């Protein structure tokens, strides 16, 4: 992943980011030599979010298939959350 220096952002503005993203999906922004931020196109961000949601869905389906879930009413759920909260203190 190529880096865009914060100083380049000051002098070139958004053009520095656009240039960095021409050849790669993500670019890091360095401040005083340390990578502080990562920028990407909105299209790439949406792609990553979709991947994240697909992974969560696959995990949930796996939990359902392995009986790793709780079936309860709202009142039962709230009671269980209160008990968990008390136990964690």
N, C-alpha and C positions, 0 to 999 in steps of 0.2 A: 504494500500500500504506500503510495507516494505521499509525501508530506507537503503541506502548505504552511509556510512560516507566517506567524501572526503579522510580521512586518510587511509581508507581501499583501496580506489582506488590507492593511492600512493604505498601501500605495496603489494597489491594483483593484481593490474591492472585490466584488463578486466574480469578476473575470478570472481571478486567480483560482477560485474554486471550479468555475466552469472549465478552465484549461486542465486542471487536475483530473476532472471527471471524464474527459474525452477518451482516456485510454483505460480507465478502471472504474468499477462500480462504487468505490468508496475512496475517500481521501482523508488523511489525518491532518489536524491543524496543530502545529507545534508552537508553544509559547516558551521562549527562552530555552530552546532545545528539548523541551519535554512535550510529548504528545498529550494534549489536553482534551481534544474533541475529535470526533469523526463526522464527516459530512457525506451525504449521498443524495442522489436524486430522489424525488418523491416516488417515482416509479419503483426504484430499487427498495425504498423503505416499505412500500405496500407489499412488494414481493416477500420481503423478510417477515413482515407481520403475518402474511398468509401462511408462510412456512411455520411460524410459531403457533398459529391457531390450528393448523393441521396436526402438529405434534401434540398439542393439548387434547385434540379430539381423539387421536390414536391412543393416548395414555388413558383417557376416560373409557374408551371402548375396551381396552385391556383390563381396566379395573372392573368394569361390568362383567366381562367374561370370566374373571377370576373371583367374582363375588367379594370384591374389596370395596364395598359401599354400605351405607346405612340407609335404611328405609324407615322414615319416622314422620310424625306430624310436625307442623311448625312449632307448636308448643313444646314437643319433645326435643326438637332441635335447639330451641332457645335455652331450655333447661340444661341440655348437654353442653352448650357453649358456656353457660355460666359456671358449670362445674369445672370445665377445662380451664377457664379463666382463673378460678379460685385456686386450682391445683398448680398453676404456673407462677403464682405469687409467692 
